[in-house]
Amino acid sequence: LRVAVATASLRVAVPAASVGLAVAAAAVRLAVAAAAVGLAVATAAIRVAIAAAAVRLAVASASVRLTVAAASLRLAVAAAAVCLAVAAAAIRVAIAAASVRVAVAAAAVRVAVAAASVRVAVAAASVRVAVAAAAVRLAVAAAAFRVAVTAASLRIAVAAASVRLAVAAAALRVALPAASVRVAVAAASHAAAAIRLAVAAASHAAAAIRLAVAAAALAAATCPSAGGAAASLRLAVAAVTLAAAALAAALFTPPRGRCRGGSTLGFDVVSAFSLADLSAKAAFISLTTATATVTLTPTHKLPAGPAKALKQASEVAVGETVWIASPAAGTLGPVLGIASVEAEGLHSPLTKHGGWPVVDGVATSYNSAAVVARNKYLVPLVEA
């Protein structure tokens, strides 16, 4: 029984032991699993720590690289600023050098211009001196020529007066009748008047020549001064002009009775300086009076009105009076009609002694009164 009980107990104990073993095995397995889980957790924690350390290391490396890059950038900016400053300084130096060169060139140009101006002034002064000297020589030669001409004219006038006086004396000596005596006395009076006129003309010419010689001497004395030479030259020219006018008045006075721009009808000489173009076509103005019709270019002049004011043909109006040669010399006739025509032939007669040409019965003038008055002295001198 005890063996049976023991066997039964053993049979009961063996399954219990098996259960315990199973439980122990399960516990061991649980412990192993827990240890494995703990190991896995520890491994994961280690990996996490390693990753965190790696991240921190990467962040630190990136920070270092950023710091290095910022420092490099600052160095590059500083270097660029230095380069810009150096370039600006170089540009300023170049500009200053260019300004200096420009100033030097401008100064050289001014010096050259001043030198050229001095040379031009010296050349001009030399030319003025030469012109003044030539003018002095011409004035002296002209004065000498006019003195010779005046002396010859005076000798001719004196000889003529002597002849007239001799004739008068002979007439008186032969005791002609009283009428003959009066004629001889009148001839002597005319001769004396001619002598006085010649002497007066000679005196005027001599005075003008003396003035010209004095002006020439003054020009010769002051020729180093351009202004003095010019003034002396003008004085000499004025004196020579006065001498020429006096000589012309003495030698070329037209005979009595010629038309002298007044209302007396007479004769004058048409100068070689007159204009004539037979084939030219032009527009004309036709002025009609009761006894005459004259055709003129619009700018041709004619005396109008009692005052004999010279007007252009285009300025004459209907009713104004012009000077006509018929029915009586020096008659005023009103303009009755004005017409515009076209015709051939342009003529401008220039009279030698200042007369007004009568064209188609109407008095005309080739130029203004001042020009006509001047030309009546100059034209005879030029054509002589």
GIKAHU-V652801 format. One line per field, one symbol per residue. phi: phi as a letter, one per 40 degrees, with the letter a starting at -180 (. if undefined). psi: psi as a letter, one per 30 degrees, with the letter a starting at -180 (. if undefined). Layout:
# GIKAHU-V652801
phi=???
psi=???
This chain:
# GIKAHU-V652801
phi=.cccccccccccccccccccccccccccccccccccccccccccccccccccccccccccccccccccccccccccccccccccccccccccccccccccccccccccccccccccccccccccccccccccccccccccccccccccccccccccccccccccccccccccccfcddcccccccccccccccccccccccccccccccccccccccccccbcccccccccccccccccccccccccccccbccccgccbgbbccabaccccccbabcccbacbbbbbbcbabbbbcdccbacbgccfccbcdcccbchcbbcbcacbcgbcbcccabbbbbabhbbacbccbgccccbfgbcbacaccccccccccccccccc
psi=eeeeeeeeeeeeeeeeeeeeeeeeeeeeeeeeeeeeeeeeeeeeeeeeeeeeeeeeeeeeeeeeeeeeeeeeeeeeeeeeeeeeeeeeeeeeeeeeeeeeeeeeeeeeeeeeeeeeeeeeeeeeeeeeeeeeeeeeeeeeeeeeeeeeeeeeeeeeeeeeeeeeeeeeeeeeeghlleeeeeeeeeeeeeeeeeeeeeeeeeeeeeeeeeeeeeeeeeeefgffkeeeeeeeeeeeeeeeeeeeeeeeeefgklllflkhgbgkkaklkklfglkkjffkklklkjkkafflkkjllffklkkklffhkklleffklkflklklflfkkhkkkkkfkklklklkkkkikjkeggljkjjhgkklkfaleeeeeeffeeeeeef.
